[in-house]
Amino acid sequence: MKEVKADVVCLQETKSEPEQLPDELRNSAGFHSFFSWSTVRKGYSGVAIYSRQKPDEIISGLGIKKFDEEGRLLGVRFGKLILLTCYFPNGGQGPHRLAYKLEFYDEFLKFIDSQKELGYKIIFCGDVNTAHEAIDLARPKENADSTGFLPEERAWIDEVINHGYVDVWRHSHPDTKEAYTYWDMKTRARDRNVGWRLDYFFTSRNLLPKIHHAEILTDTQGSDHCPISLELDV
């Protein structure tokens, strides 16, 4: 955080409650910090936002108990701009979790659309847990029937784009291949760059003229995901 000098840092899958964190993480110098965590399972899910500027409003959850109790959505509002960090569900572990994921997707899109209709500009980021197109994973044929690349999961990203939101990195890098944000650690897939692009910044289309850079920070270690960044004027 000190190196990149970000104005806002969004985290997903934090797996912790604030009281479990050391003070330097709970109250990081120079940042206002906000957390959402799972109330139904310890060491699971969770999101956080660190912001240098104090937000005008904190948004926590979709207002739907079965989704909010897993601590998957947190947002900050600055004037007419809403920034959301989201840890979208994984569709593995059986049909019930895939159904949960798809319902979460639908309710999330309804939520951001409702905010856009109120005149807010929207940015959302996080682990969407789906690779959109074949270019977004190393082995699309082998994973055609795998959660994270199922047609119904990918179709939701199509719907997000049809509703006027832009996958900023792909918009800026339309033909770039072998650019991923997640690699399986058990198989040391990162060493061979056998990965998936699961992490995104989406913005409402009216923010496109404000965007300078969208990057995948592949050199940053420490997780099975790597960070992504967005630089824009607001």
C-alpha positions in Angstrom: 0.0 0.0 0.0 2.9 2.3 0.7 4.6 1.5 -2.6 1.6 2.1 -4.9 0.4 5.2 -3.0 -3.2 4.3 -3.9 -6.1 6.5 -2.9 -8.4 3.5 -2.3 -7.4 -0.1 -1.7 -10.1 -2.8 -2.1 -9.5 -6.3 -0.7 -11.5 -9.6 -1.1 -11.5 -12.9 0.7 -10.0 -11.3 3.9 -11.3 -14.3 6.0 -11.2 -12.2 9.2 -13.1 -10.0 11.5 -11.6 -6.6 12.5 -10.8 -7.6 16.0 -8.7 -10.4 14.7 -6.4 -8.0 12.9 -3.3 -6.3 14.2 -3.7 -2.6 14.7 -1.5 -1.7 11.7 -4.1 -3.4 9.5 -7.2 -2.4 11.3 -6.1 1.3 11.5 -3.6 1.7 8.7 -1.8 5.0 8.9 -3.3 7.5 6.5 -6.4 5.5 5.7 -9.9 5.2 6.8 -10.7 1.4 7.0 -14.0 -0.4 6.5 -14.7 -4.2 6.8 -17.4 -6.7 6.1 -17.1 -10.3 7.2 -19.0 -13.6 7.3 -21.3 -14.0 10.3 -22.1 -17.6 9.5 -18.7 -19.1 9.1 -15.3 -18.2 10.7 -12.3 -17.7 8.4 -14.4 -17.4 5.3 -15.1 -14.7 2.6 -14.9 -11.1 3.8 -14.0 -7.8 2.1 -12.3 -4.6 3.1 -11.7 -1.0 1.8 -9.0 1.4 2.8 -9.6 5.0 1.7 -7.4 8.1 2.2 -10.4 10.3 1.8 -13.3 9.8 4.2 -16.4 8.6 2.2 -19.7 10.4 2.3 -21.4 7.0 2.8 -20.6 3.4 3.5 -22.5 0.7 1.7 -22.6 -2.7 3.3 -24.3 -5.6 1.5 -27.2 -5.9 -0.9 -29.9 -5.9 1.8 -30.5 -9.6 1.3 -29.7 -11.7 4.4 -28.5 -14.9 2.8 -25.9 -12.9 0.7 -25.0 -10.3 3.3 -24.3 -12.8 6.0 -21.3 -14.1 4.0 -19.7 -10.6 4.0 -19.2 -10.3 0.2 -20.0 -6.6 -0.6 -18.7 -3.3 0.7 -18.9 0.1 -0.9 -17.9 3.7 -0.4 -19.7 6.8 -1.9 -17.9 10.0 -2.8 -20.4 12.5 -4.1 -22.0 11.0 -7.2 -19.4 8.2 -7.4 -19.9 4.7 -5.9 -17.0 2.3 -5.6 -17.8 -1.3 -4.6 -15.5 -4.1 -3.7 -17.1 -7.6 -4.1 -16.0 -11.1 -3.5 -18.5 -13.0 -5.7 -19.4 -16.6 -4.8 -17.6 -19.6 -6.2 -19.9 -21.9 -8.1 -18.1 -25.1 -7.0 -19.1 -27.5 -4.2 -22.3 -28.6 -5.8 -25.4 -27.3 -7.7 -26.7 -25.4 -4.7 -23.6 -23.1 -4.7 -23.8 -22.5 -8.4 -27.5 -21.5 -8.0 -26.4 -19.2 -5.1 -23.7 -17.7 -7.3 -26.1 -17.0 -10.2 -28.7 -15.5 -7.9 -26.1 -13.3 -6.2 -25.0 -12.2 -9.7 -28.6 -11.2 -10.6 -29.3 -9.3 -7.4 -25.9 -7.5 -7.6 -26.7 -6.3 -11.2 -30.2 -5.1 -10.0 -28.5 -3.2 -7.2 -25.9 -1.4 -9.3 -28.5 -0.6 -11.9 -30.7 0.9 -9.2 -27.9 3.1 -8.1 -27.1 4.1 -11.7 -30.7 5.1 -12.2 -30.4 7.4 -9.3 -27.6 9.3 -11.1 -24.5 7.6 -9.6 -21.4 6.7 -11.5 -20.4 3.1 -10.7 -17.1 1.4 -10.2 -17.1 -2.2 -9.0 -14.1 -4.4 -8.6 -13.1 -7.8 -7.2 -13.0 -11.5 -7.7 -15.9 -12.2 -10.0 -14.9 -15.9 -10.0 -15.7 -16.2 -13.8 -13.4 -15.9 -16.8 -15.4 -14.1 -19.5 -14.0 -15.3 -22.8 -11.6 -18.0 -24.0 -8.9 -15.4 -24.1 -9.3 -15.0 -20.3 -8.0 -18.4 -19.3 -5.1 -20.6 -20.3 -7.1 -23.8 -21.0 -10.6 -22.9 -22.2 -11.3 -26.3 -23.9 -10.3 -28.3 -20.9 -12.4 -26.1 -18.6 -15.6 -25.9 -20.8 -17.6 -27.7 -18.1 -15.8 -26.2 -15.1 -17.4 -23.7 -12.8 -15.8 -20.3 -13.5 -16.2 -20.8 -17.2 -19.7 -22.2 -17.6 -21.9 -20.7 -20.3 -24.5 -19.4 -17.7 -21.7 -17.7 -15.7 -20.1 -16.1 -18.7 -23.5 -15.0 -20.0 -23.9 -12.9 -16.8 -20.8 -10.9 -17.7 -22.3 -10.4 -21.2 -25.4 -9.0 -19.4 -23.3 -6.7 -17.2 -21.7 -5.2 -20.4 -25.1 -5.0 -22.1 -26.3 -2.9 -19.1 -23.7 -0.3 -19.8 -20.7 -1.4 -17.7 -17.2 -1.7 -19.1 -14.6 -4.3 -18.4 -11.9 -1.7 -18.2 -8.8 -3.8 -18.6 -10.1 -5.7 -21.6 -11.4 -2.5 -23.1 -7.9 -1.1 -22.9 -6.2 -4.4 -24.0 -8.7 -6.0 -26.4 -6.3 -8.6 -27.9 -3.8 -9.2 -25.1 -3.4 -13.0 -24.4 -1.9 -14.8 -21.4 -2.9 -12.1 -19.0 -4.3 -13.7 -15.9 -5.0 -12.7 -12.2 -5.4 -16.2 -10.6 -3.2 -19.3 -10.6 -3.7 -22.6 -8.8 -1.1 -22.8 -6.0 -1.2 -26.5 -5.5 0.0 -27.2 -9.1 2.4 -24.2 -9.1 0.5 -22.9 -12.1 1.9 -19.4 -11.7 5.3 -20.7 -12.6 3.9 -21.8 -16.0 1.3 -19.0 -16.3 -1.5 -21.4 -16.5 -4.1 -19.0 -15.1 -7.5 -17.4 -15.2 -8.5 -13.7 -15.4 -11.1 -13.7 -12.6 -10.5 -10.2 -11.1 -12.0 -7.1 -12.8 -12.7 -3.4 -12.6 -16.0 -2.5 -14.2 -17.1 1.1 -14.6 -20.3 2.7 -15.9 -19.7 3.8 -19.4 -19.8 7.5 -18.5 -16.5 7.1 -16.6 -14.5 5.9 -19.6 -13.2 9.4 -20.6 -11.8 9.7 -17.1 -9.7 6.6 -17.2 -5.9 6.7 -17.6 -4.7 3.2 -16.9 -5.9 -0.3 -16.0 -3.2 -2.8 -15.1 -2.7 -6.3 -13.9 0.1 -6.3 -11.4 1.5 -9.8 -12.1 4.8 -9.3 -10.3 3.1 -8.8 -6.9 3.3 -12.1 -4.9 1.6 -13.3 -1.8 -1.6 -14.8 -2.9 -3.1 -17.1 -5.6 -4.5 -13.9 -7.1 -2.5 -10.8 -8.0 -3.7 -7.3 -7.6 -5.2 -5.2 -10.4 -5.2 -1.4 -10.5 -7.2 1.4 -12.0 -6.2 5.0 -12.4 -8.7 7.7 -13.2 -9.8 11.3 -12.6 -13.1 11.7 -10.7 
